[in-house]
Amino acid sequence: MTDIERIIPDSNIKIEKARNIEMIYSDSGMVRVIVKGPEMNRYTHQGESYDEFPAGLVVEFLDNYQRPKSWLEADYALRKDAESKIIVKENVVLYNKRNEKLETDELVWDEIEEELYTNKLVKITQPALGDTSIGFGFRADQEFTRFEIKKRFSGIKNIEEYTKDIK
């Protein structure tokens, strides 16, 4: 409610509540994204609406064959209808089919640009490469197939790779 009050300070807010929700995003008749959450509150004020997921959500980004390409999970989310953006917070985890994982405290999903970004601390684990990257700032496509870390300040490489020639 604190996030909503920052956006809409007026007390004349209409609230709709839903449980066990599933939102389906499609493009040209193809399902592209599925959003699920245990509860959702829709706040409406002067023609604007905001969807809050106080108990978190799970997002599946699908390919052309309706198979998940990436998954996003968070303990809290706020969707701004007018901006077509979802801000996810608290225990944010993004996975892709390669089992790569992003962990952060806050991430923005821009539905129109189909990208994810943050200026917060991020940790990216890439098991196939034996690599873990840590830094500030992140930008990726929503499938999490391409990404960049704005300010990388440490990288933890696979120790075996560096020590394989040492006896």
Phi, psi and omega in degrees: 000330180298317178298319180295316181296329176293324181280315182235093183288345182290145181273359180271048183265134174269137183237129172247137181240142179220152179238151179048060185270155173218118178252134181243125177256129179230160177220122181054041177080001180255129176289126183250327185215140174235127179246127179234144178202151180290333176205151178219137174244126177255120179257128180236133180207122177048048176082352177258148177224152179226135176255126179248135176246082187292339180254017176091179180204167173229132180241132174246125176261122189255153175270187183294344180258014178068024176261140179296134175257329178204162182225142178233131178230145177203156180277346181207146176209152176224123180254125178261107184303312185298328181264350185053047179229143173243126177257118179252142184221161173067111178054051181279128178225133178237129180240157169231180183295338180275009180066022174279148187224132173253135174233134180200174178267339182205140180212143177249130174254114176269107184295324182287312180280349182054049178221163180237142180204161175200159172252003182277175176295135179230151173230125180240124179252128179235089185302321182298330179265350185064037187234142171232125180246140179230139179185188178246135178084137185205144174213136180207161169288160187292345175275351179060040176263331175234137179207163173219145173256126184295311182228094180278125180243355174196149175224134180249108182269165177295119182300321181302323180298319182280336186253008185297331180270355181268130181260000000 
